[in-house]
């Protein structure tokens, strides 16, 4: 049986659609789901876009894209060349309150653990977990987090994404693959132009 899904024409179209929600940071934290995109939240759509933008920087074409999930997940990453798909689940590290200090690394690990406990093994197995870091708190070290992810985790992969800053009207995001064995956790920065019509992806490790 085929299920109906929703997808953007391409990543540029998706970015332009996401522009008002990126500019309105509060919507990423508390905005209502998009009914026309399978009930996904704006931060979930943005995070999946960031994963695709990072992955596509390693290929010669826009090979990776994403769709809604017809069976209730938080979106599906789709490799248009191999036709492989990865079902995603998302978890938020929320914005800090007032002057509250944030240990970003500890917050990411706590969010991963919480998602595992709430869902259980059957729920998590084979899925990609995406942590949307909205807490601020400054720089954190992906390798330190990756090394502390328990080997018993049932998610097949873990990624973290978050805003690093806004520079001259350009939004700069970090994207990291945290579920690695040995070596550095692959990390990219994605700089979105102030017109929201293009972006530049840089692999930093």
Rosetta silent file (secondary structure, phi, psi, omega in degrees, C-alpha in Angstrom):
SEQUENCE: XXXXXXXXXXXXXXXXXXXXXXXXXXXXXXXXXXXXXXXXXXXXXXXXXXXXXXXXXXXXXXXXXXXXXXXXXXXXXXXXXXXXXXXXXXXXXXXXXXXXXXXXXXXXXXXXXXXXXXXXXXXXXXXXXXXXXXXXXXXXXXXXXXXXXXXXXXXXXXXXXXXXXXXXXXXXXXXXXXXXXXXXXXXXXXXXXXXXXXXXXXXXX
SCORE:     score description
SCORE:     0.000 S_00000001
   1 L     0.000  132.710  176.982    0.000    0.000    0.000 S_00000001
   2 L   -94.413  137.360  179.689    1.306    3.450   -0.906 S_00000001
   3 L  -105.418  146.106  178.010    0.833    6.284    1.549 S_00000001
   4 L   -72.209  137.001  176.367    0.442    9.962    0.586 S_00000001
   5 L  -130.260  163.038  176.582    3.442   12.146    1.394 S_00000001
   6 L  -119.055  137.125  176.191    4.274   15.834    1.016 S_00000001
   7 E  -142.643  157.320  172.839    7.589   17.144   -0.293 S_00000001
   8 L   -82.623  156.253  178.445    9.014   20.449   -1.495 S_00000001
   9 L   -58.530  -42.163  176.380    9.975   20.853   -5.152 S_00000001
  10 L  -161.940  177.251 -176.199   13.605   21.320   -4.067 S_00000001
  11 H   -69.004  -29.730  177.982   15.656   22.574   -1.121 S_00000001
  12 H   -66.247  -43.048  176.773   15.663   26.185   -2.386 S_00000001
  13 H   -62.367  -42.690  179.777   11.866   26.256   -2.412 S_00000001
  14 H   -60.762  -43.207 -178.678   11.846   24.691    1.050 S_00000001
  15 H   -61.778  -42.899 -179.474   14.248   27.316    2.412 S_00000001
  16 H   -64.379  -37.433  176.998   12.104   30.176    1.150 S_00000001
  17 H   -66.787  -32.219 -178.581    9.042   28.608    2.765 S_00000001
  18 H   -80.438  -16.818 -173.379   10.957   28.262    6.025 S_00000001
  19 H   -47.784  -52.805 -177.083   12.205   31.871    6.042 S_00000001
  20 H   -62.903  -28.581 -178.221    9.436   33.417    8.214 S_00000001
  21 H   -80.856  -31.394  174.535    9.735   30.656   10.780 S_00000001
  22 H   -69.399  -43.198  178.930   13.519   30.904   10.969 S_00000001
  23 H   -65.461  -33.971  176.237   13.303   34.666   11.397 S_00000001
  24 L   -94.932   83.153 -174.481   10.660   34.172   14.089 S_00000001
  25 H   -56.874  -27.523 -178.782   12.750   32.047   16.406 S_00000001
  26 H   -64.745  -32.996  179.859    9.863   31.633   18.833 S_00000001
  27 H   -63.313  -34.852  178.548    7.916   29.651   16.249 S_00000001
  28 H   -63.994  -26.709 -179.211   10.714   27.078   16.162 S_00000001
  29 H   -89.037  -41.947 -169.418   10.213   26.573   19.888 S_00000001
  30 H  -129.948    1.374 -175.523    6.429   26.755   20.299 S_00000001
  31 L   -62.729  154.319 -179.107    4.818   27.055   16.840 S_00000001
  32 L   -74.533  155.881  179.764    1.862   24.886   15.864 S_00000001
  33 L   -63.946  155.779  175.408    2.307   21.871   13.555 S_00000001
  34 E   -89.600  107.816 -179.531    1.955   22.197    9.777 S_00000001
  35 H   -60.825  -37.543 -176.221   -1.176   20.271    8.830 S_00000001
  36 H   -77.727   -3.985  177.184   -0.232   20.273    5.160 S_00000001
  37 H  -122.936   43.294  172.868    3.136   18.711    5.984 S_00000001
  38 L    69.513   21.393  179.728    1.977   15.749    7.982 S_00000001
  39 L    79.415   12.571  178.181    1.803   17.554   11.317 S_00000001
  40 E   -71.963  149.235  175.244    5.515   18.324   11.392 S_00000001
  41 L   -85.017  158.683 -178.410    6.735   21.282   13.447 S_00000001
  42 H   -60.545  -37.160 -179.865    8.706   24.109   11.839 S_00000001
  43 H   -68.990  -29.726  177.852   11.868   23.094   13.717 S_00000001
  44 H   -71.502  -40.590  176.459   11.500   19.523   12.450 S_00000001
  45 H   -63.861  -45.322  179.161   11.176   20.705    8.851 S_00000001
  46 H   -61.804  -45.584 -177.935   14.177   23.013    9.319 S_00000001
  47 H   -61.719  -42.677  178.638   16.293   20.298   10.954 S_00000001
  48 H   -66.443  -35.402  175.062   15.597   17.834    8.137 S_00000001
  49 H   -61.745  -44.246 -178.975   16.440   20.557    5.616 S_00000001
  50 H   -63.376  -40.854  177.650   19.764   21.143    7.404 S_00000001
  51 H   -61.254  -43.114 -179.911   20.608   17.418    7.362 S_00000001
  52 H   -66.279  -42.004  179.778   19.942   17.278    3.627 S_00000001
  53 H   -62.119  -40.439  178.493   21.980   20.429    2.957 S_00000001
  54 H   -66.129  -47.252 -178.683   24.919   18.976    4.884 S_00000001
  55 H   -64.320  -38.810 -178.397   24.719   15.586    3.172 S_00000001
  56 H   -67.231  -23.590  178.666   24.354   17.144   -0.277 S_00000001
  57 L   -68.898  -15.498  179.238   27.580   19.097    0.212 S_00000001
  58 L   -93.533   -2.502 -179.496   29.369   15.737    0.114 S_00000001
  59 L  -122.473  178.718 -177.418   27.870   14.818   -3.280 S_00000001
  60 L   -93.207   -7.790 -175.956   27.747   16.404   -6.729 S_00000001
  61 L  -144.786  173.100  177.656   23.993   16.948   -6.854 S_00000001
  62 L   -78.742   75.900 -173.412   20.958   17.537   -4.662 S_00000001
  63 L   -80.792  -35.469 -176.365   20.740   13.857   -3.888 S_00000001
  64 E   -98.956  134.132  175.036   19.167   14.053   -0.427 S_00000001
  65 E  -140.402 -176.239 -179.193   15.716   15.461    0.166 S_00000001
  66 E  -144.186  158.420 -179.494   12.974   14.978    2.739 S_00000001
  67 E  -137.007  171.412  169.168    9.249   14.335    2.944 S_00000001
  68 L   -68.462  166.093  179.630    6.490   14.165    5.484 S_00000001
  69 L  -111.504  112.765 -175.607    6.038   10.836    7.279 S_00000001
  70 L   -71.081  -10.877 -179.830    2.647    9.225    6.545 S_00000001
  71 L  -109.927   20.705  167.761    2.842    6.962    9.589 S_00000001
  72 L    97.499    4.193  176.548    3.318    9.708   12.154 S_00000001
  73 L   -78.932 -168.141 -174.567    7.062   10.225   12.467 S_00000001
  74 L  -103.270   30.709  177.526    8.886   13.543   12.205 S_00000001
  75 L   112.681  156.789 -178.641    9.781   13.331    8.526 S_00000001
  76 E  -123.587  127.716  172.477   11.659   11.012    6.199 S_00000001
  77 E   -84.503  133.635 -174.078   15.082   11.663    4.655 S_00000001
  78 E  -127.485  124.547  173.764   15.176   10.310    1.096 S_00000001
  79 E   -88.798  107.624 -174.525   18.198    9.499   -1.043 S_00000001
  80 L   -71.749  -16.094  179.594   16.875   10.112   -4.548 S_00000001
  81 L   -84.226  -45.523 -177.625   19.795    8.237   -6.133 S_00000001
  82 L   -97.986  -13.499 -176.525   19.596    4.977   -4.184 S_00000001
  83 L    68.772   15.977  173.455   15.942    5.351   -3.074 S_00000001
  84 L   -73.284  151.511  178.086   16.962    4.635    0.525 S_00000001
  85 E  -133.875  151.919  177.355   14.925    6.315    3.255 S_00000001
  86 E  -132.865  118.295  178.087   15.526    7.135    6.913 S_00000001
  87 E   -78.283  132.378 -178.092   12.639    7.791    9.288 S_00000001
  88 E  -108.990  149.962  166.962   13.421   10.582   11.750 S_00000001
  89 E  -126.335  145.055 -173.733   12.321   11.372   15.266 S_00000001
  90 E  -122.813  151.912  175.569   13.116   14.738   16.794 S_00000001
  91 E  -141.975  145.757 -175.498   13.719   16.088   20.266 S_00000001
  92 E  -106.060  133.822  163.004   14.185   19.680   21.434 S_00000001
  93 E   -96.569  104.007 -167.107   16.756   21.175   23.780 S_00000001
  94 L   -73.271  163.805  177.340   14.613   24.210   24.658 S_00000001
  95 L   -60.097  137.665  179.569   15.540   27.841   24.994 S_00000001
  96 L   -68.966  154.617  179.610   16.916   28.729   28.390 S_00000001
  97 L   -96.678  126.564  174.459   14.835   30.857   30.749 S_00000001
  98 L    54.582 -125.480 -177.150   16.112   34.275   31.727 S_00000001
  99 L   -93.790   11.188 -176.861   19.658   34.212   33.087 S_00000001
 100 L   -60.223  128.919  177.650   19.701   30.449   33.477 S_00000001
 101 L   -78.788  143.350 -176.472   23.087   28.959   32.559 S_00000001
 102 L  -121.132  126.793  168.947   23.007   26.080   30.082 S_00000001
 103 L   -92.623   98.041 -171.893   25.376   23.138   29.835 S_00000001
 104 H   -62.382  -44.706 -177.499   24.699   22.380   26.172 S_00000001
 105 H   -61.185  -45.635  178.805   26.555   19.074   26.073 S_00000001
 106 H   -65.258  -36.046 -179.804   24.757   17.734   29.149 S_00000001
 107 H   -67.605  -38.625  177.733   21.425   18.986   27.786 S_00000001
 108 H   -64.198  -47.035 -179.580   21.915   17.171   24.480 S_00000001
 109 H   -63.194  -38.200  178.355   22.777   13.905   26.236 S_00000001
 110 H   -66.200  -38.473  179.515   19.787   14.293   28.554 S_00000001
 111 H   -66.062  -39.549  178.042   17.465   14.881   25.579 S_00000001
 112 H   -63.976  -46.627 -179.819   18.769   11.744   23.845 S_00000001
 113 H   -62.300  -40.931 -179.018   18.313    9.663   26.989 S_00000001
 114 H   -64.717  -41.924 -179.852   14.823   11.043   27.548 S_00000001
 115 H   -65.808  -38.644  177.861   13.728   10.232   23.997 S_00000001
 116 H   -63.539  -46.035 -177.059   15.062    6.678   24.313 S_00000001
 117 H   -66.128  -40.624 -177.190   13.263    6.112   27.634 S_00000001
 118 H   -68.402  -39.371 -176.216    9.961    7.540   26.444 S_00000001
 119 H   -87.073  -38.519 -175.870    9.864    5.562   23.233 S_00000001
 120 H    84.599  173.375 -172.805   11.599    2.346   24.162 S_00000001
 121 H   -63.127  -45.473 -176.802   13.579   -0.021   21.984 S_00000001
 122 H   -63.378  -37.813  179.490   10.836   -0.934   19.516 S_00000001
 123 H   -68.776  -40.908 -172.814   10.019    2.718   18.883 S_00000001
 124 H   -84.601  -28.749 -168.880   13.641    3.828   18.434 S_00000001
 125 L   -57.110  126.436  176.144   15.140    0.892   16.546 S_00000001
 126 L    84.005   -7.020 -176.440   16.305    1.783   13.038 S_00000001
 127 L   -94.533  161.031  174.924   15.310    5.446   13.251 S_00000001
 128 E  -100.519  123.250  177.745   17.436    8.588   13.056 S_00000001
 129 E   -94.494  131.309  179.887   17.194   10.844   16.089 S_00000001
 130 E  -118.584  121.170  179.224   17.624   14.577   15.467 S_00000001
 131 E   -98.779  118.091  177.080   18.330   16.903   18.403 S_00000001
 132 E   -94.864  110.623 -175.476   17.330   20.515   17.760 S_00000001
 133 E   -90.861  108.415 -177.785   19.493   22.641   20.063 S_00000001
 134 L  -118.217   17.071 -169.488   17.643   25.863   20.833 S_00000001
 135 L   -88.291  -11.735 -171.216   19.157   26.533   24.234 S_00000001
 136 L    71.472 -145.740  175.358   21.915   28.984   23.421 S_00000001
 137 L    90.419   -0.120  174.729   24.723   28.548   25.893 S_00000001
 138 L    84.499 -164.100 -174.214   27.601   29.097   23.503 S_00000001
 139 L   -68.997  150.015  173.264   30.018   26.647   21.914 S_00000001
 140 L  -139.939  168.102 -170.797   29.975   22.930   22.668 S_00000001
 141 L  -113.104  105.267 -177.825   32.192   20.031   21.611 S_00000001
 142 H   -55.315  -39.831 -178.142   30.589   17.411   19.334 S_00000001
 143 H   -62.243  -38.318 -179.838   33.316   14.828   19.919 S_00000001
 144 H   -64.733  -39.814  178.800   32.770   14.929   23.680 S_00000001
 145 H   -68.688  -46.223 -178.056   29.046   14.348   23.216 S_00000001
 146 H   -57.271  -39.475 -177.930   29.534   11.594   20.620 S_00000001
 147 H   -70.363  -19.480 -177.999   31.861    9.674   22.952 S_00000001
 148 H   -97.735   -3.560  177.062   29.263    9.749   25.747 S_00000001
 149 L   -70.478  125.334 -174.732   26.342    8.367   23.734 S_00000001
 150 L   -65.977  143.145  179.242   25.708    4.897   25.180 S_00000001
 151 L   -64.943  -18.970 -178.508   26.407    1.890   22.974 S_00000001
 152 L   -84.274   -0.588 -179.609   23.018    0.504   24.034 S_00000001
 153 L   -60.197  135.842 -176.093   21.126    3.323   22.311 S_00000001
 154 L   -88.351  -18.079  176.056   18.522    1.879   19.949 S_00000001
 155 L   -65.014  141.114 -177.461   18.431    4.776   17.479 S_00000001
 156 L   -72.849  -28.122 -179.514   20.445    3.956   14.358 S_00000001
 157 E  -155.735  154.046  177.871   21.982    7.434   14.185 S_00000001
 158 E  -132.131  129.169  175.982   21.937   10.686   16.140 S_00000001
 159 E  -121.553  153.823  173.351   22.339   14.186   14.692 S_00000001
 160 E  -129.789  137.355  177.822   22.357   17.580   16.384 S_00000001
 161 E  -133.854  151.338  178.086   21.535   20.902   14.728 S_00000001
 162 E  -174.847  155.567  179.311   21.386   24.422   16.105 S_00000001
 163 E   -73.830  128.517  176.585   21.781   28.098   15.353 S_00000001
 164 E   -92.514  -27.599  179.135   25.316   29.371   15.875 S_00000001
 165 E   163.757  171.886  175.214   24.508   33.020   15.226 S_00000001
 166 E  -118.807  119.200 -175.152   23.249   35.683   12.842 S_00000001
 167 E  -122.699  114.381 -179.192   26.019   37.546   11.020 S_00000001
 168 L    52.781   41.185  177.778   25.197   40.491    8.733 S_00000001
 169 L    82.000   -2.450  179.595   21.692   39.119    8.272 S_00000001
 170 E   -99.247  130.593  179.958   22.927   35.616    7.443 S_00000001
 171 E   -87.888  127.985 -176.646   21.788   32.739    9.647 S_00000001
 172 E  -114.988  119.007 -179.290   24.579   30.296   10.486 S_00000001
 173 E  -112.726  150.320  172.541   23.654   26.790   11.631 S_00000001
 174 E  -106.297  142.984  179.195   25.760   23.908   12.857 S_00000001
 175 E  -134.109  127.615 -176.822   25.022   20.303   11.865 S_00000001
 176 E  -136.034  135.124  170.099   26.746   17.314   13.488 S_00000001
 177 E   -89.775  109.736 -173.986   26.518   13.546   13.095 S_00000001
 178 L   -92.428  -13.668 -174.612   26.949   12.347   16.680 S_00000001
 179 L   -97.113   79.558 -177.652   26.539    8.632   16.174 S_00000001
 180 L  -129.713  158.675  178.272   30.034    7.647   15.085 S_00000001
 181 L  -114.730  104.861 -179.179   32.571    5.042   16.156 S_00000001
 182 L    76.307  160.386  178.309   36.022    6.528   16.646 S_00000001
 183 L    73.227 -170.447 -179.314   37.432    9.621   14.966 S_00000001
 184 L   -85.449  146.454  174.343   35.822   13.033   14.800 S_00000001
 185 L   -73.035  118.358 -179.034   32.075   13.572   14.676 S_00000001
 186 L   -55.320  128.348 -174.097   31.384   14.919   11.142 S_00000001
 187 E  -138.073  138.167  179.292   30.371   18.569   11.489 S_00000001
 188 E  -129.051  154.515  164.516   29.287   21.237    9.031 S_00000001
 189 E  -112.042  141.216  179.409   28.321   24.901    9.174 S_00000001
 190 E  -123.731  115.949 -178.082   25.539   26.098    6.906 S_00000001
 191 E  -103.986  114.470 -178.186   25.375   29.817    6.185 S_00000001
 192 E   -92.276  129.189 -178.963   22.034   30.952    4.776 S_00000001
 193 L   -62.306  155.000 -176.564   22.107   34.139    2.695 S_00000001
 194 L   -65.835  -19.981  176.214   20.182   37.120    4.042 S_00000001
 195 L   -86.225   -6.747 -178.466   17.790   36.881    1.086 S_00000001
 196 L    57.838   38.084  178.247   17.097   33.212    1.958 S_00000001
 197 L  -118.013    2.578  179.057   17.670   32.206   -1.648 S_00000001
 198 L  -167.580  174.912 -179.939   20.911   30.218   -1.231 S_00000001
 199 E  -157.359  160.004  177.043   23.338   28.801    1.311 S_00000001
 200 E  -125.638  127.570 -178.825   26.969   27.782    1.709 S_00000001
 201 E  -109.115  130.132 -179.580   27.944   24.566    3.466 S_00000001
 202 E  -125.441  125.496  175.496   31.410   24.103    4.972 S_00000001
 203 E   -80.818  122.473 -176.885   32.750   20.855    6.434 S_00000001
 204 L  -107.074  -14.401  170.388   34.743   21.780    9.548 S_00000001
 205 L  -164.392    0.000    0.000   35.672   18.271   10.718 S_00000001
